[in-house]
Amino acid sequence: MISASLHDRIKNGSLTGRIELRIEGHRVELGYVVNKSFQGRGYMTETVRAIIDWAFQQPNVYRVFATTGVDNIASQRVMEKAGMQREGLLRKYIIHPNISDEPRDSYIYAIVK
């Protein structure tokens, strides 16, 4: 989860973005956020591809996955361009306090070795 102060630093332009990996056994969960002024330049797609490549070089990793809001078309495109496939809909999965206090639906994307 991204902290409010980190979110503010990304929003005001002092950071390009943030990537988080959670390695759990044979799986790697990926999360990211990018400063709006750097969106659409391919940086995140390139980064996600590099993380997938790194993860699959690890002998015990077989799955890389991430979630994104159903309305976040840009993030969906990043994952698709990186080779990930949409696996399903996670209903009422995550709360984005900057959007709403209500849980929102998300898609889950993954790529497997």
Residue frames relative to the residue before (quaternion, step in Angstrom):
aa qw qx qy qz dx dy dz
M 1.0000 0.0000 0.0000 0.0000 0.00 0.00 0.00
I 0.3853 -0.7340 0.5156 0.2168 3.56 -0.93 0.88
S 0.4190 -0.7147 0.5023 0.2476 3.56 -0.87 0.94
A 0.6352 -0.5452 0.3868 0.3869 3.57 -1.19 0.53
S 0.6726 0.4952 -0.3174 0.4491 3.62 0.89 -0.84
L 0.6430 0.4959 -0.3274 0.4831 3.59 1.02 -0.73
H 0.6187 0.5392 -0.3363 0.4619 3.57 1.01 -0.80
D 0.6526 0.5115 -0.3100 0.4651 3.61 0.97 -0.84
R 0.6489 0.5126 -0.3212 0.4615 3.60 0.99 -0.80
I 0.6400 0.4965 -0.3268 0.4869 3.58 1.02 -0.72
K 0.6662 0.5275 -0.2932 0.4382 3.55 0.91 -0.98
N 0.7482 0.3957 -0.2389 0.4760 3.62 0.90 -0.82
G 0.6334 -0.6110 0.3109 0.3590 3.58 1.25 0.24
S 0.5320 0.6402 -0.4267 0.3536 3.61 1.17 0.03
L 0.7463 0.2321 -0.1915 0.5937 3.62 1.29 -0.09
T 0.4881 -0.6437 0.5015 0.3097 3.58 -1.13 0.64
G 0.7391 -0.3056 0.2340 0.5528 3.55 0.95 -0.87
R 0.3208 -0.7225 0.5773 0.2045 3.51 -1.34 -0.25
I 0.1250 -0.7562 0.6398 0.0567 3.53 -1.12 0.84
E 0.0458 -0.7785 0.6251 0.0320 3.55 -1.07 0.75
L 0.1154 -0.7723 0.6220 0.0577 3.56 -1.00 0.89
R 0.0862 -0.7457 0.6574 0.0651 3.53 -1.12 0.76
I 0.1293 -0.7993 0.5856 0.0385 3.54 -0.50 1.21
E 0.0466 0.7910 -0.6014 0.1024 3.54 -0.64 1.21
G 0.8188 -0.1779 0.0822 0.5396 3.55 -0.14 1.29
H 0.8314 -0.1640 0.1517 0.5088 3.57 -0.66 -1.13
R 0.6757 0.4859 -0.2737 0.4821 3.60 1.31 0.00
V 0.1323 -0.7374 0.6547 0.1002 3.51 -1.28 0.60
E 0.1640 -0.7618 0.6203 0.0894 3.55 -0.80 1.06
L 0.1935 -0.7929 0.5764 0.0400 3.51 -0.92 1.04
G 0.0397 0.7709 -0.6352 0.0247 3.55 -1.05 0.84
Y 0.0406 0.8141 -0.5770 0.0511 3.56 -1.03 0.69
V 0.0524 -0.7357 0.6722 0.0645 3.48 -1.39 0.36
V 0.1151 -0.8018 0.5848 0.0418 3.58 -1.01 0.78
N 0.5601 -0.5932 0.4742 0.3309 3.54 -1.14 0.79
K 0.5546 -0.6469 0.4127 0.3219 3.59 -0.86 0.95
S 0.6622 0.5162 -0.3266 0.4340 3.60 0.99 -0.70
F 0.7018 0.4124 -0.2717 0.5134 3.62 1.27 -0.15
Q 0.4643 0.6849 -0.4475 0.3393 3.59 1.26 0.01
G 0.7915 0.3443 -0.2454 0.4412 3.54 -1.22 0.55
R 0.6071 0.5680 -0.3513 0.4305 3.60 1.25 0.17
G 0.5572 -0.6443 0.3680 0.3728 3.58 1.28 0.00
Y 0.4121 0.7310 -0.4656 0.2813 3.59 1.25 -0.01
M 0.7071 0.4607 -0.2809 0.4571 3.57 0.81 -0.95
T 0.6163 0.5316 -0.3533 0.4613 3.61 0.99 -0.72
E 0.6540 0.5076 -0.3036 0.4716 3.57 0.93 -0.90
T 0.6644 0.5053 -0.2979 0.4631 3.58 0.96 -0.86
V 0.6551 0.5011 -0.3149 0.4696 3.60 0.91 -0.89
R 0.6296 0.5214 -0.3342 0.4691 3.61 0.97 -0.79
A 0.6606 0.5061 -0.3099 0.4598 3.60 0.91 -0.88
I 0.6459 0.5094 -0.3216 0.4689 3.60 0.99 -0.78
I 0.6322 0.5173 -0.3290 0.4738 3.59 0.98 -0.81
D 0.6455 0.5182 -0.3165 0.4632 3.59 0.91 -0.92
W 0.6588 0.5007 -0.3032 0.4726 3.59 0.91 -0.94
A 0.6659 0.5236 -0.3105 0.4312 3.57 0.84 -1.00
F 0.7225 0.4443 -0.2593 0.4618 3.58 0.88 -0.90
Q 0.5574 0.5529 -0.4033 0.4701 3.58 1.27 0.02
Q 0.5751 0.5557 -0.3765 0.4677 3.58 1.28 -0.30
P 0.5013 -0.7177 0.3874 0.2891 3.61 -0.63 1.05
N 0.7638 0.3859 -0.2096 0.4731 3.61 1.04 -0.63
V 0.5780 0.5756 -0.3865 0.4304 3.60 1.24 0.11
Y 0.0517 -0.8224 0.5661 -0.0223 3.56 -0.80 1.10
R 0.7882 0.2206 -0.0989 0.5659 3.58 1.24 -0.27
V 0.0573 -0.7369 0.6728 0.0314 3.54 -1.10 0.89
F 0.0631 0.8204 -0.5634 0.0737 3.58 -0.77 0.98
A 0.0416 -0.7735 0.6322 0.0153 3.53 -1.33 0.39
T 0.2596 -0.7372 0.5958 0.1850 3.54 -1.29 0.33
T 0.0165 -0.7784 0.6273 0.0186 3.53 -1.28 0.44
G 0.6040 -0.5675 0.4192 0.3707 3.54 -1.18 0.56
V 0.5749 -0.6169 0.4119 0.3454 3.58 -1.06 0.73
D 0.6967 0.4481 -0.2723 0.4895 3.58 1.18 -0.45
N 0.5855 0.5811 -0.3730 0.4248 3.63 1.25 -0.02
I 0.1550 -0.8375 0.5221 0.0439 3.54 0.37 1.34
A 0.6333 0.5474 -0.3429 0.4263 3.62 0.94 -0.82
S 0.6764 0.4768 -0.2950 0.4776 3.59 0.91 -0.86
Q 0.6080 0.5434 -0.3472 0.4632 3.58 1.03 -0.73
R 0.6647 0.5012 -0.2975 0.4674 3.59 0.94 -0.88
V 0.5973 0.5514 -0.3618 0.4564 3.61 1.01 -0.74
M 0.7044 0.4689 -0.2756 0.4560 3.57 0.77 -1.02
E 0.6512 0.5093 -0.3169 0.4649 3.58 0.99 -0.81
K 0.6569 0.5020 -0.3094 0.4698 3.60 0.95 -0.83
A 0.6698 0.4854 -0.2881 0.4825 3.59 1.15 -0.61
G 0.6209 -0.5882 0.3261 0.4027 3.59 1.27 0.04
M 0.5042 0.6468 -0.4306 0.3770 3.57 1.25 0.06
Q 0.2587 -0.7596 0.5788 0.1451 3.56 -1.19 0.59
R 0.4815 -0.6409 0.5100 0.3120 3.54 -1.11 0.72
E 0.2041 -0.8082 0.5464 0.0815 3.55 -0.77 1.09
G 0.8071 -0.2169 0.1556 0.5267 3.57 1.05 -0.53
L 0.5134 -0.6108 0.5212 0.3029 3.48 -1.46 -0.02
L 0.1693 -0.7542 0.6288 0.0844 3.55 -0.95 0.98
R 0.2511 -0.8155 0.5075 0.1197 3.57 -0.24 1.29
K 0.8496 0.0164 -0.0527 0.5245 3.56 -1.03 0.94
Y 0.2363 0.8542 -0.4321 0.1668 3.56 1.09 0.82
I 0.8377 0.0686 0.0246 0.5412 3.60 0.82 -0.92
I 0.2870 -0.7208 0.6021 0.1885 3.53 -1.23 0.57
H 0.1133 -0.7503 0.6495 0.0492 3.54 -0.95 0.99
P 0.2981 -0.8112 0.4693 0.1813 3.61 -0.01 1.26
N 0.6327 0.5272 -0.3474 0.4483 3.60 1.13 -0.50
I 0.6961 0.4137 -0.2644 0.5238 3.61 1.29 -0.24
S 0.7690 -0.2040 0.1990 0.5723 3.57 0.81 -1.06
D 0.4678 -0.6572 0.5116 0.2960 3.56 -1.24 0.46
E 0.5790 0.5763 -0.3659 0.4458 3.57 1.31 -0.13
P 0.5244 -0.6115 0.4750 0.3540 3.61 -1.04 0.67
R 0.2230 -0.7852 0.5718 0.0820 3.53 -1.07 0.88
D 0.5409 -0.6119 0.4706 0.3340 3.54 -1.22 0.53
S 0.0928 -0.7795 0.6184 0.0379 3.54 -1.19 0.68
Y 0.3562 -0.6633 0.6024 0.2649 3.52 -1.34 0.35
I 0.2350 -0.7231 0.6227 0.1846 3.55 -1.20 0.53
Y 0.1234 -0.7702 0.6254 0.0201 3.52 -0.98 1.03
A 0.0584 0.8027 -0.5925 0.0357 3.57 -1.12 0.63
I 0.1260 -0.7180 0.6737 0.1212 3.47 -1.44 0.26
V 0.1458 -0.8010 0.5770 0.0649 3.58 -0.98 0.82
K 0.5131 -0.6366 0.4912 0.3001 3.50 -1.26 0.59
